[in-house]
């Protein structure tokens, strides 16, 4: 089947299951998760890298045998109105999968096509390339079903639960060519506008004011820079909701964006490899998209931490048969909560995501400092328009600051140094003022760069 036709087929077939998943009874949601986990294990058997990894794990042979025997009936069960009761293989697959050692991006890169189903690239698969903001660019392949669900339906579901209407005009700020032509039907219909962030902020603001979206999506740093320009326009935007992603969203930036645009700000967390992992509901909780991804939080020994404790975030994608991801290390840190949310969604809640593990600062005392602590300290300093913090050596840091107009620059530098030293246990901090900060691939800005990044970012 041709790729556009296959995509349309899966969009139609998965529409109802995806949209109803957040309201399923817990038992029914658990059935969907287990069946999909069994199916993705079956897909992994066709990938040389994953088959070897499964067979080498403690319970791998049992997992492989059970998933292979019963795999033929999983797909039908997922979409059935009343699926058959789970059999022994499906009930055990998550417990067995938990014994598989987590896998990192480097291992998958080394495996090359061995990480793909069939050991080769299918011409009909979609491809997604990460921005390389971690210093590790990476390509992920998606089959038509996974692309339809993860790229379109899950995103639509989360936006609709936050108030999006199908008739709304949506603007997406992305690192696309400045003079890019409309590529999708929604763009050609005038419902969607993809605005390049690879142009001056004033030009981006002009495009938004001309398009007048009701919903806006972009990186927090870009939106924070744009917010005052749009707010100062003679006819400000009437934005209903703002969605942010791709960078850490601090409370100060959230407040700045929300106040300037007079709109509710919803954060979204995901990766290029998995697409959206969690989204912020109207009640303010970050919900894991549990029907398409299993999230775990592990300690330094690889064991699951207690509910609410922070650790390394590991995920298993339940949809992608082209390039299975089993217990994949995202490189981020977070926590999980299972207590009910006021919004009524049954999905578990993701606690604060504190940033890339490689961004975590290690002090001479051995204490690890989250980038979140540094960003909160800097954003309490008046007169800062934008900033970037780099660790240049153990116990030494540099803060590059774009100041607001008309501020006392000497006082600004002194205040920034004092704020950071309070968090960094009195470490040496040098503050310098700059006119602008560089952006990385796809328009992302590395706000906090740990020592490992210092000479490469």
C-alpha positions in Angstrom: 0.0 0.0 0.0 1.3 3.5 -0.9 2.5 5.6 2.1 -0.2 8.3 1.9 -3.0 5.7 1.6 -1.5 3.7 4.6 -1.3 6.9 6.7 -4.9 7.7 5.9 -6.0 4.2 6.8 -4.3 4.3 10.2 -5.6 7.8 11.0 -9.1 6.5 10.4 -8.7 3.2 12.2 -6.9 4.7 15.3 -9.0 7.8 15.7 -11.4 6.4 18.2 -9.0 4.3 20.2 -6.5 7.1 20.6 -9.1 9.8 21.5 -10.9 7.6 24.1 -7.8 6.2 25.8 -7.5 9.0 28.5 -11.0 8.1 29.8 -10.7 4.3 29.8 -11.3 2.5 33.1 -7.9 1.6 34.5 -8.3 -2.1 33.8 -9.1 -1.5 30.2 -6.1 0.9 29.8 -3.9 -1.8 31.4 -5.1 -4.3 28.8 -4.2 -2.0 26.0 -0.7 -1.3 27.4 0.1 -5.0 27.9 -1.1 -6.0 24.5 0.8 -3.3 22.8 3.9 -4.1 24.8 3.6 -7.8 23.7 3.3 -6.6 20.1 6.3 -4.3 20.2 8.4 -7.1 21.6 7.3 -9.3 18.7 8.4 -6.5 16.3 11.8 -6.3 18.2 12.4 -10.0 17.4 12.8 -9.0 13.7 15.6 -6.5 14.6 19.0 -8.2 15.0 20.1 -5.9 17.7 17.0 -6.2 19.8 16.7 -10.0 19.3 20.2 -10.5 20.6 19.6 -8.1 23.5 16.4 -9.9 24.5 18.0 -13.3 24.4 20.9 -12.1 26.5 18.6 -10.7 29.2 17.7 -12.7 32.3 14.2 -13.5 31.2 14.7 -12.9 27.5 14.2 -16.4 26.3 10.8 -16.7 28.0 9.8 -13.2 26.8 10.8 -14.0 23.2 9.0 -17.3 23.2 5.8 -16.0 24.7 5.6 -13.0 22.5 6.3 -15.0 19.4 3.7 -17.7 20.2 0.8 -15.3 20.9 1.7 -12.3 18.8 -0.8 -13.0 16.0 -3.8 -12.0 18.2 -2.5 -8.8 19.8 -3.3 -6.3 17.0 -7.0 -7.3 16.9 -7.3 -7.1 20.7 -6.0 -3.6 20.9 -8.8 -2.1 18.8 -11.6 -4.4 19.9 -14.5 -2.9 21.8 -14.3 -5.8 24.3 -11.0 -7.5 23.8 -10.5 -11.1 25.0 -9.0 -11.6 28.5 -5.3 -11.3 28.6 -3.4 -14.6 28.4 -0.4 -15.6 30.4 2.1 -14.2 27.8 0.5 -10.8 27.8 0.2 -10.6 31.5 3.8 -11.3 32.1 5.4 -9.3 29.2 5.9 -6.1 31.2 7.4 -7.9 34.2 9.8 -9.7 31.9 10.6 -6.6 29.9 11.5 -4.9 33.1 14.5 -7.3 33.4 15.9 -6.0 30.1 18.9 -3.6 30.7 18.1 0.0 29.6 19.5 1.0 26.2 21.1 4.3 25.3 21.3 6.3 22.1 25.0 5.4 21.5 24.2 1.6 21.5 21.4 2.1 18.9 23.7 4.3 16.8 26.3 1.6 16.8 23.7 -1.0 15.9 22.8 1.0 12.8 20.2 -0.9 10.7 20.4 -3.8 13.2 18.0 -1.8 15.4 15.4 -1.8 12.6 12.8 -4.5 12.0 14.1 -6.6 9.1 17.6 -5.1 9.5 17.1 -2.6 6.8 15.2 0.7 6.0 11.8 0.4 4.4 11.2 3.0 1.7 7.7 3.7 3.1 8.9 4.5 6.6 8.9 8.1 7.9 12.2 9.4 9.3 12.7 11.8 12.2 16.1 13.3 13.1 16.9 14.7 16.5 18.3 18.2 16.8 21.5 17.0 18.3 21.1 19.3 21.3 22.8 16.6 23.5 25.7 16.4 21.1 24.3 13.1 19.7 22.3 13.5 16.5 20.1 10.5 15.8 17.7 9.2 13.2 14.5 7.3 14.1 12.3 5.5 11.6 8.5 5.1 12.0 6.0 2.8 10.2 2.8 4.4 8.9 0.7 3.3 11.9 3.2 4.7 14.4 3.5 8.0 12.5 -0.3 8.4 12.3 -0.7 7.8 16.0 2.3 9.6 17.4 2.8 12.4 15.0 -0.9 13.4 14.5 -3.5 11.7 16.7 -1.8 11.8 20.1 -0.9 15.5 19.5 -4.4 16.3 18.5 -5.8 14.5 21.5 -3.7 16.4 24.0 -4.4 19.8 22.3 -8.2 19.1 22.2 -8.2 18.2 25.9 -6.6 21.6 26.5 -9.3 23.5 24.5 -8.2 23.2 20.9 -11.0 23.2 18.4 -10.6 21.6 15.0 -11.4 25.0 13.3 -8.7 26.9 15.2 -5.9 28.6 13.5 -2.6 27.2 14.8 0.9 28.7 14.5 4.0 26.5 15.0 7.4 28.1 15.5 10.0 25.8 14.0 13.5 25.8 12.5 12.3 25.6 8.9 13.6 27.7 5.9 12.4 31.3 6.1 10.8 31.2 2.7 9.4 27.7 3.0 6.2 27.0 1.0 3.1 25.6 2.6 3.5 21.8 2.5 0.4 20.3 4.2 -3.3 20.6 3.4 -3.9 22.5 6.7 -1.3 25.0 5.7 -2.9 25.5 2.2 -6.3 25.8 3.9 -5.0 28.6 6.1 -5.6 26.7 9.3 -1.9 26.1 10.1 1.1 28.4 9.7 4.7 27.1 10.3 6.8 30.1 11.1 10.6 30.0 10.8 12.6 30.8 14.0 15.6 31.3 11.8 14.8 35.0 11.4 14.8 38.1 13.6 12.2 38.1 16.4 10.6 41.2 14.8 9.9 39.3 11.6 8.4 36.3 13.5 6.2 38.7 15.4 5.0 40.3 12.2 4.0 36.9 10.7 2.1 36.0 13.8 0.3 39.3 13.9 -0.7 38.9 10.3 -1.8 35.3 10.7 -3.6 35.8 14.1 -3.5 32.2 15.5 -5.7 31.1 18.3 -3.2 28.4 19.3 0.6 28.9 19.4 3.3 26.3 19.8 7.1 26.8 20.1 10.2 26.7 22.2 10.0 28.6 25.6 13.0 30.8 24.8 11.6 31.8 21.4 8.2 32.5 22.9 9.6 34.5 25.8 11.5 36.7 23.3 8.5 37.2 21.1 5.9 37.8 23.9 6.7 41.5 24.6 6.9 42.3 20.9 3.4 40.8 20.2 2.0 42.3 23.4 3.2 45.8 22.4 1.4 45.6 19.0 -1.6 48.0 18.5 -3.8 44.9 18.1 -2.4 42.1 20.3 -3.1 38.5 19.5 -6.2 36.8 20.9 -4.4 33.5 21.8 -6.4 30.9 23.7 -3.6 28.5 24.5 0.2 28.3 24.2 2.1 25.0 24.0 5.8 24.8 24.8 8.3 22.1 24.3 11.9 21.2 23.4 13.4 23.1 26.3 13.1 23.4 30.1 10.1 25.7 30.9 10.9 27.6 34.1 8.1 29.2 36.2 9.5 32.7 35.3 9.4 32.1 31.6 5.9 30.5 31.9 4.6 33.6 33.7 6.3 35.9 31.2 4.7 34.2 28.2 1.3 33.8 29.8 1.1 37.4 30.9 2.2 38.9 27.6 -0.1 36.7 25.5 -3.0 36.6 28.1 -3.2 32.8 27.5 -2.8 29.6 29.4 0.7 28.0 28.8 0.8 24.2 28.5 4.1 22.4 28.6 4.7 19.3 26.4 7.6 16.8 27.0 8.9 14.4 24.3 11.8 13.3 22.3 12.4 12.9 18.5 12.7 9.2 19.1 9.4 8.7 20.8 7.4 11.9 20.0 5.3 13.2 22.8 5.8 11.4 26.1 3.8 13.7 28.4 1.6 16.8 28.2 0.2 19.3 30.7 -3.6 19.2 31.2 -5.9 22.1 32.2 -5.5 21.2 35.9 -1.7 21.7 35.6 -0.5 18.0 35.7 1.9 16.5 33.2 0.3 13.2 32.0 2.2 10.4 30.5 0.7 9.2 27.2 0.4 5.8 28.8 -1.4 4.1 25.9 1.6 4.7 23.6 4.6 4.8 25.9 5.6 3.1 29.2 7.7 5.4 31.4 9.9 4.3 34.2 12.2 6.2 36.6 15.4 4.4 37.7 18.1 5.1 40.2 21.9 4.9 39.5 21.8 1.1 39.9 19.0 0.7 37.4 16.3 -0.1 39.9 12.9 1.6 39.9 12.7 4.4 42.4 9.7 5.0 44.7 6.7 7.0 43.5 7.6 10.7 43.5 11.4 10.3 43.7 13.5 11.7 40.9 15.7 9.5 38.7 16.7 8.7 35.2 13.7 8.6 32.8 13.5 5.4 30.7 10.7 4.8 28.2 9.4 2.0 26.0 7.5 3.0 22.9 4.4 0.9 22.4 3.6 1.8 18.8 6.7 1.8 16.5 7.1 -1.5 14.8 9.8 -0.1 12.4 12.3 0.8 15.0 11.4 -0.6 18.4 12.6 1.2 21.5 12.6 -1.0 24.6 13.6 0.7 27.9 15.3 3.5 26.1 17.2 6.1 28.2 15.9 9.5 27.3 18.8 11.3 29.0 16.3 13.2 31.1 15.5 13.1 34.8 12.0 13.1 36.3 9.6 11.4 38.6 6.3 9.6 38.4 3.0 9.9 40.3 -0.1 7.7 40.2 -2.5 9.8 42.4 -5.7 11.0 40.6 -5.8 14.3 38.7 -8.7 16.7 38.9 -9.0 16.7 35.1 -10.2 13.1 35.1 -7.5 11.6 32.9 -6.4 8.2 34.0 -2.9 8.5 32.7 -0.1 8.6 35.3 1.5 11.9 36.1 5.1 12.9 35.3 6.7 15.0 37.9 9.1 17.8 37.1 11.6 17.0 34.3 14.8 18.5 35.6 16.8 18.5 32.4 19.3 16.4 30.5 21.5 14.1 32.6 24.5 15.5 30.8 23.4 19.0 31.8 23.5 18.2 35.5 26.2 20.2 37.2 28.6 18.4 39.6 30.2 20.6 42.2 33.6 20.1 43.9 31.8 18.7 46.9 30.2 16.0 44.8 26.7 17.5 45.0 24.8 17.4 41.7 22.8 20.5 40.8 19.9 20.5 38.4 19.8 23.1 35.6 16.4 24.0 37.0 18.0 25.5 40.1 20.3 27.6 38.0 17.6 28.9 35.7 15.3 29.8 38.7 18.3 31.7 40.3 19.0 33.6 37.1 15.4 34.5 36.4 15.1 36.1 39.8 17.7 38.7 38.6 16.0 41.8 37.3 17.2 43.2 33.9 18.0 39.9 32.2 16.5 39.4 28.8 18.3 36.1 27.9 21.2 34.1 29.3 23.3 31.0 29.0 25.3 29.3 31.7 28.4 27.3 30.9 30.6 25.2 33.3 34.1 25.8 32.1 35.9 23.8 34.8 35.1 22.0 38.1 34.0 24.9 40.3 34.1 27.5 37.6 31.2 28.9 35.5 30.5 31.6 32.9 27.2 33.3 32.4 26.5 35.1 29.1 23.7 37.6 29.6 21.7 39.6 27.1 20.5 42.6 29.2 17.3 44.6 29.0 17.7 48.1 27.7 18.6 50.8 30.1 19.7 48.6 33.0 22.8 49.3 35.2 25.1 46.7 33.7 27.6 46.7 36.6 24.7 46.0 39.1 23.3 43.4 36.7 26.6 41.5 36.5 27.0 41.6 40.3 23.5 40.4 41.0 23.8 37.5 38.5 27.1 36.4 40.0 25.7 36.5 43.5 22.5 34.6 42.6 24.5 31.8 40.9 27.1 31.5 43.6 24.3 30.9 46.1 23.2 27.8 44.2 26.8 26.7 43.3 28.2 26.7 46.8 30.3 29.8 46.3 32.0 28.6 43.0 33.8 31.1 40.8 31.3 32.7 38.4 32.2 35.2 35.6 29.3 37.2 34.0 29.7 38.8 30.6 27.2 40.9 28.7 26.5 40.0 25.0 24.2 41.3 22.3 22.7 37.9 21.4 23.1 34.2 22.2 23.7 31.5 19.5 21.1 28.9 18.7 21.8 25.3 18.0 20.2 22.9 15.5 16.5 23.4 14.9 16.6 26.7 16.8 17.2 25.2 20.2 19.2 27.1 22.8 21.3 25.3 25.4 20.6 27.3 28.5 22.8 25.3 30.9 25.9 23.6 29.6 27.7 21.2 32.0 31.5 20.6 31.8 31.1 17.9 29.2 29.5 20.4 26.9 31.8 23.3 27.6 34.1 23.0 24.5 31.5 21.6 22.1 28.5 23.8 22.3 
